[in-house]
């Protein structure tokens, strides 16, 4: 009744907490100690300060003499953690429908949960893009990528000028001050991400049931629970709003374990609260009493680390009637029962024979996956999991799941024989529609998974994506950004505006601008030639990005002299630059020996601003992929200089930026305060008119002071070359 689980002293659990740096003391761990493995739970009756760990025969896999210190080392694989709402495993759906009292109502209930969760997900994005803090929170929660790349590099991985990961792109641009409601490139990333997410949701059917969770299964060693009872307590409030739980008491719940194939693999039991077990939190405690372990009823589970799905949603639980396990057929499976001790008794030759036999056995093809797929197709063909043939194959799968441990010999010949005996004539069964890209017609969606995918999910997703498109059209975003372009415009106004003779104040500026435009055009042509589906995207982008980074300011002395005009009218508003002036200009642009990172020198920022000015609408992907880092920096500088902002932008070093995460409590309080200022509950959004992006020199004098760093450097350049007028 306690297969795979033992007890451990509270004092050892406290030491585990301290060693692993945990905030709270776990009540259960999955671990290995010498020859024993499985789960250990805190002995709630032990008030001593002693250190002890007990093991049972079901946990011990071999005889251990404990002489090796590593055998006396407790290896912790996982600890219990606060429980969260769970998604409904697709294998549970046919079982829930099969055990339903009202099958149509069960199907509609699950469909409603799917529709509500899909709608919530899409609505949360619509709300988030209106508020920077919420948007950053949403983007982080929307991430499905592993954090391993950033852990390895200790920074957010970039591809060219933007983070490599889609979610990191969104947060990076939002951190710089770009608004997804106004900047079209960012808005397009959000829309494409949401569309891909919807396609994945439609395919995977992640049906979130708010009143459900996955919890480690443990056993009641103290005999408090009666047969058919379970105990579950939460370490923190589970749920939100009116549905907050600290425990489940006096209600029916469903329990199941994956994989699930038989109609009996979901059981209805009674959740009760027992004060004696209150210290065991975030686990589900099964009774020790009864004729057979409850875990064993759930597709042959045990207590060595299996998790149970627990559901207390009334609309699902009340409409479900559990079934006893069906009769198991006789398979007459061949088993290799040789023990290791037999080979050891034969000396060295026996060891070689044992290794040879072990390799031969384990190198045989494993047919569990193929048999599972066939059983799924057969169940789909009959649209039933209770058909005699389907039940027989389900029992076979439970045997094959432990093939290695049980020594079952099972090959293609055995499979063909059993299939013909259990199923009858050989059938070439088609794949289920829900596993294909083909959309089933409404009338053909008889299977519950087909119905949920092709009727419910697709209908909701198509409607919501159309609604999202209409939402964007109400307040169209633009590819242009005045703040970004004005960085170059400010530079051009200071150095490139003509004097009263029509000659630029800095004669080298004309040549610099012309050469930069030519270099950027050549770089954009390389992007057009290389970045397409036939080529590797990453290497193509890096090639273009490397060329863009290497574009340097080209200010030739001959070109400067040629622009001189040959005379001076006596005024001192313009003069030719010599070689020393050329050097001063280059030093200013490159910002050599300055504190700025080379990628954020004046030249890199000016080059990025010009790139944006030339290509923001015709080649947006090129623009952002090569110059995104600089564009984000320019935007952040401007965003930190507005009248309503009291603080300057705050630079963050890469290794700490990789560790940043939104403060959910802060965001919740900010949004509540904004809602209060706007009438109590309404969404807050500052719908100010966009700048007129067609007139790039509008309010140029005002924009000039928006970049104080560039302002100071331009003044310094004027002093270096002498006589340069900077307004």
Secondary structure, DSSP 4 states (H G I P E B T S, - for coil): --TTEEEE-HHHHHHHHHHHT-SS--SEEEEEETTEEEEEEE-TT--S----B---TTTB-S-----SGGGGSEEEEEE-----EEEEPHHHHHHHHHTBSSHHHHHHHHHHHHHHHHHHHHHHHHHHTTSHHHHHHHHHHT--S-SHHHHHHTS--EETTEESSHHHHHHHHHHTT--TTTBHHHHHHHHHHHHHHHHHHHHH--EEEEEEEEEEEEE-TT--SPTTEEEEEEEEEESSTT--EEE--SEEEEEE-SS--SGGGEEEEEE---GGGTT--SEEEEPS-SSS-HHHHTTT--SSS-EEEEE--HHHHTTB---PPPPPPP---EE----HHHHHTTTHHHHHHHHHHHHHHHTSPP-HHHHHHHHHHHHHHHT-S-SHHHHHHHHHHHHHTTHHHHTEE--HHHHHHHHHHHH-S---PPPPGGGSSSPPPGGG--SHHHIIIIIIIHHHHHHHHHHHHHHHHHT--BS--HHHHHHHHHHHHHHTSB-TTS-BSSTHHHHHHHHHHHHHHHHHHHHHHH-STTS-HHHHHHHHHHHHHT------HHHHHHTT-S---S-SS-----HHHHHHHHHHHHTTTSSS-GGGSHHHHHHHHHHHHHHTTT-HHHHHHHHHHHHHHHHHHHHTTSTT--S------HHHHTT----HHHHHHHHHHHHHHTTSSSPP---PPPP-TT-TTTTHHHHHTT-HHHHHHHHHHHHHHSS----
